Amino acid sequence: MRKHRKDNDDGDQAPAIIRSEEELRIETTRHETGKVRARKVIDTEHVTEIVPRSTEHADVERVAPDPDDSGQVETLPDGSISIPVFEEQLVIEKQLVVIERVIIRKSRTTEDHQIEADLRREHIEVHVDPTISNRVSGDT
């Protein structure tokens, strides 16, 4: 019978057995299958609106003065302004006499005016190639 030795004392080694196995290597490459594009679109909308606009008018009223008229510019309770008008009268002596008072009142009228303008609105259009439409979610 023979004995097998792994190593002898002189440093000799037994022949080695190499074990191998296969590995699977998988690589990926990228290529374009479709595109998703977005662009801004501007629409113009013609708008017509009716808006009120006020204007003031002056009404002039002439009245005879009271005997005890102060001769001063006065503001009446309704907000009108009363302006005295003077003239000279010849008497034995010169005397300033109120001969008329002018009352000016403001009134307001409102008219409707048609205003027209073009207003711009933006929105986004998204185009998806049909080949990848199942991979795009959201509002397209």
C-alpha positions in Angstrom: 0.0 0.0 0.0 1.1 3.5 -0.8 0.6 6.4 1.3 -0.2 9.8 -0.2 1.5 12.8 1.3 0.3 16.3 1.0 3.5 18.0 1.9 6.7 16.4 2.7 9.2 17.9 5.0 11.3 19.1 2.1 8.7 21.7 0.9 7.2 19.7 -2.0 3.5 20.3 -2.5 0.9 18.1 -3.9 -0.6 19.2 -7.3 -3.4 21.8 -6.8 -6.9 21.4 -8.2 -8.5 24.6 -9.5 -12.3 25.0 -9.2 -14.0 27.3 -11.7 -17.6 28.3 -12.2 -19.3 30.5 -14.8 -20.8 33.9 -13.9 -23.5 35.6 -15.8 -22.6 39.3 -16.8 -25.5 41.4 -17.9 -25.0 44.9 -19.2 -27.6 47.5 -20.3 -27.4 50.0 -23.1 -29.6 53.1 -23.4 -31.4 54.0 -26.5 -34.2 56.4 -27.2 -37.7 54.9 -27.6 -39.7 58.1 -27.6 -39.8 61.6 -26.4 -41.9 63.8 -24.1 -41.9 67.4 -25.2 -43.5 70.4 -23.5 -43.9 73.9 -25.0 -45.6 77.1 -23.9 -48.6 78.2 -25.9 -50.1 81.7 -25.5 -53.7 82.3 -26.4 -55.2 85.8 -26.8 -58.7 86.4 -25.6 -60.6 89.5 -26.6 -62.4 90.9 -23.5 -65.2 93.4 -23.4 -66.4 94.8 -20.1 -68.8 97.6 -19.0 -67.3 99.8 -16.3 -68.9 102.8 -14.5 -67.2 106.3 -14.7 -68.4 109.3 -12.8 -68.1 112.9 -13.8 -69.0 116.1 -11.9 -71.1 118.9 -13.1 -71.6 122.4 -11.7 -75.0 123.9 -11.3 -75.0 127.7 -10.8 -78.0 129.3 -9.0 -78.3 133.1 -8.6 -80.3 134.4 -5.6 -80.9 137.7 -4.0 -78.9 138.4 -0.8 -80.4 138.6 2.7 -80.3 142.0 4.2 -77.9 140.8 6.9 -75.6 138.9 4.4 -72.1 138.7 5.8 -70.4 139.1 2.4 -68.1 136.1 3.1 -67.7 132.9 1.1 -69.9 130.3 2.9 -70.2 126.5 2.8 -73.8 125.4 2.9 -75.0 122.3 4.8 -75.3 120.2 1.6 -71.6 120.9 0.8 -72.3 123.7 -1.8 -70.3 126.9 -1.8 -72.0 130.2 -1.6 -70.0 133.1 -3.1 -71.1 136.7 -2.7 -71.0 139.0 -5.7 -70.5 142.7 -5.0 -71.1 146.0 -6.9 -70.8 149.6 -5.9 -73.9 151.7 -5.4 -73.7 155.5 -5.4 -75.2 157.0 -2.3 -74.2 160.0 -0.3 -71.1 157.9 0.5 -69.7 154.9 -1.2 -70.8 151.7 0.4 -70.1 148.1 -0.5 -73.4 146.2 -0.8 -74.0 142.5 -1.5 -76.2 142.4 -4.6 -76.2 138.8 -5.4 -75.0 135.5 -4.0 -73.9 132.7 -6.4 -74.5 129.2 -5.2 -72.5 126.5 -7.0 -73.5 122.9 -6.4 -71.8 119.8 -7.6 -73.7 116.8 -9.0 -72.4 113.5 -10.2 -73.6 111.4 -13.1 -72.5 107.9 -13.9 -72.2 106.6 -17.4 -71.3 103.1 -18.6 -68.3 102.9 -20.9 -67.4 99.8 -22.9 -63.8 98.8 -22.4 -62.1 96.4 -24.8 -58.7 94.7 -24.3 -56.8 91.6 -25.4 -55.7 89.4 -22.5 -53.0 86.8 -22.8 -53.2 83.4 -21.1 -50.5 80.8 -21.1 -50.9 77.1 -20.9 -48.5 74.1 -21.5 -49.0 71.5 -24.2 -47.3 68.1 -23.5 -46.8 65.7 -26.5 -45.9 62.1 -25.7 -44.8 59.6 -28.3 -47.3 56.7 -28.4 -44.5 54.2 -28.0 -43.9 55.4 -24.4 -47.4 56.7 -23.5 -47.9 53.9 -20.9 -44.7 55.2 -19.1 -45.9 58.8 -18.7 -48.4 59.6 -15.9 -50.2 62.8 -15.1 -52.2 65.3 -17.2 -50.6 65.3 -20.7 
